[in-house]
């Protein structure tokens, strides 16, 4: 029995499930242009999934994820639902614009997914269109 538990623990560590988050970064573009200031959220899927990760895009559209719990770099290994959101302006802004600038199909109604590999990735890119 003890041997079985050790084998199970080693298997989990090898797949990344218990080994901590994997480094994840990428680029977000909308209609071919980098999106600056967007929030990218990864929410793990599955029955035993807990916690999520988030990142903010810079001027070049690049983001790097950090975990919500513990604020560690990366995301849990496995399949995630992805949401990308960018709100601009307020009632006092010169444009008078308030609200979401990214189409709802990428946030409120998102069907975006991404599989985080055990070794991490710097290619978690999302090419969005209006």
Secondary structure, DSSP 8 states (H G I E B T S, - for coil): -HHHHHHHHHHHHHHTSSS--B-BEEEEEETTEE--S-EEEEEE-STT---EEEEE--TTSEEE-EETTT--BSB-SEEEEEEEE-EE--TTSTT---EE-S-GGGTTT--EEEEE-TT-BS---EEE--
